[in-house]
Amino acid sequence: MKTKTTILKTDQPGNHPYALKHILLCECGHIFGANSCDVHIRLCPECEGGAPGLPINAEKRKAA
C-alpha cells in the first residue's frame, strides 16, 4: 500500500453517514477525494486499483 497524505479536510459531507470529505495525495501524484472514515484504508484509484474517488473539483483548486 502506497503512502497517501491528507492535503485538505473539508466540511463537505462524504457519501457515508457522518463522514466528511478529505482530499488525498498519493505518492504517485494522483489527487482524489475520500470519506474521512476511509482515509486509513483507501487505495489509490490511479496506481493501486482502488475505487474512484469522491468528486474534488472545487476542493482541488483550494488545496493547490
N, C-alpha and C positions, 0 to 999 in steps of 0.2 A: 504494500500500500504506500503510495507516494505521499509526501507531506503537503498538506493544504493549510493555508493561512487565512484567517478571517480578516478581510480588509475593510468590511463595513458591517455593522449591526444596525439594521433598520428598525423602524417602529411599524413597518407594514406587516400584516398577517401573512403567515405561510399558508400551506394547504393542509396542515394538521391542526386539530383543536389546540388553542392557546400557544401555538408556535409563532415565532416571528421570523421574518426572512433575514438571513445572513448572506453576505456576498463573500465567496471564497475564491482564492487564487491558488491553483495547483502549481507545483514546481515545474510542470511542463509549460506554464504560461497561460493556461486556459482559465477564464474567469466565469463563474457560474453561481446561481442562487441556490440556497438550500434552507430547509427548515432548521430552526435553532436546535431542535431536539435530535437532528440527524447529523450535525456537523462532525461529530467524533467517528462516525462510521461511513460517511459519504465517499463514494468512489467518483473519480473524475469522469465525466461523460466523454471527454476527448481521448484520454490515453489509458483509462482503466475499464472502459466499457460500462460505466455507471449510467443510471437513468438520466434523461435530460434534466437540466437544472431548471429552477424556477425562473420566470422572466426577470431580467435585470436592467432593462433599457435605461430608465432614469437614474437608478442607483449606480450603475456602472460609470456614468458621467460624473457623478458626485465623488466617487472613490478615486478617480484618475487624477 
